[in-house]
């Protein structure tokens, strides 16, 4: 079963997909956010293209376990997403996935400009891989 992973951000949405066995995740796209309808249409298109059966969205719970303003934004996004796709949507603690992705790219000696283009889809892959590892 294929699962789509999303890292929702203010300007971009990172997208990842897993293999058919649900074992490994890889980043596939970065969606530059414009407006809700277009963003959801692009995600729905990826669900169809990859025949995904579920969507996992990174949920930015604070380190102390509480929900903040970012969680409210993600919850609104999930509400709109659920209305626009026909597969279940699951929240998953993103646990500093963007910082981890950024660190990996710096370690790989990637310059700042190139990092900006891939950090979101790498963060989505980290979120999705964590979800898969816990299943």
QUIURHU-V916015 format. One record per pair of residues at least 12 apart in sequence whose C-alpha atoms are under 8 Angstrom apart, sorted by the first residue. I is the first residue (numbers start at 1). GAP is how many residues later the second one is. If there is no record, write none. Layout:
I/GAP + I/GAP
This chain:
1/18 + 1/19 + 1/20 + 1/21 + 1/51 + 1/52 + 2/15 + 2/16 + 2/17 + 2/18 + 2/19 + 2/20 + 2/48 + 2/49 + 2/50 + 2/51 + 2/52 + 3/14 + 3/15 + 3/19 + 3/49 + 3/50 + 3/51 + 3/52 + 3/53 + 3/125 + 4/12 + 4/13 + 4/14 + 4/43 + 4/48 + 4/49 + 4/50 + 4/51 + 4/52 + 4/124 + 5/12 + 5/50 + 5/51 + 5/52 + 5/53 + 5/119 + 5/120 + 5/122 + 5/123 + 6/49 + 6/50 + 6/51 + 6/52 + 6/115 + 6/118 + 6/121 + 6/122 + 7/50 + 7/51 + 7/113 + 7/114 + 7/116 + 7/117 + 7/120 + 8/49 + 8/50 + 8/66 + 10/23 + 11/21 + 11/22 + 12/18 + 12/19 + 12/20 + 12/21 + 12/108 + 13/17 + 13/18 + 13/19 + 13/20 + 13/107 + 13/108 + 14/13 + 14/15 + 14/16 + 14/17 + 14/105 + 14/106 + 14/107 + 14/108 + 14/109 + 14/110 + 15/12 + 15/13 + 15/14 + 15/15 + 15/16 + 15/105 + 15/106 + 15/109 + 15/110 + 16/12 + 16/13 + 16/105 + 16/106 + 16/108 + 16/109 + 16/112 + 17/33 + 17/108 + 17/111 + 18/110 + 18/111 + 22/110 + 23/106 + 23/109 + 23/110 + 24/105 + 24/108 + 25/100 + 25/101 + 25/103 + 25/104 + 26/96 + 26/99 + 27/94 + 27/95 + 27/97 + 27/98 + 28/93 + 29/92 + 30/87 + 30/88 + 30/90 + 30/91 + 36/44 + 40/40 + 40/41 + 40/44 + 40/45 + 41/43 + 44/40 + 44/41 + 52/35 + 53/34 + 53/35 + 54/33 + 54/34 + 54/35 + 54/36 + 55/32 + 55/33 + 55/34 + 55/35 + 56/33 + 56/34 + 56/35 + 56/36 + 56/72 + 56/75 + 57/21 + 57/32 + 57/33 + 57/34 + 57/35 + 57/70 + 58/33 + 58/34 + 58/35 + 58/36 + 58/66 + 58/69 + 59/12 + 59/15 + 59/32 + 59/33 + 59/34 + 59/35 + 60/33 + 60/34 + 60/35 + 60/36 + 61/32 + 61/33 + 61/34 + 63/32 + 92/35 + 92/39 + 93/34 + 94/33 + 97/26 + 97/27 + 97/29 + 97/30 + 98/21 + 98/22 + 98/24 + 98/25 + 100/23 + 101/18 + 101/19 + 101/21 + 101/22 + 101/25 + 102/13 + 102/17 + 105/14
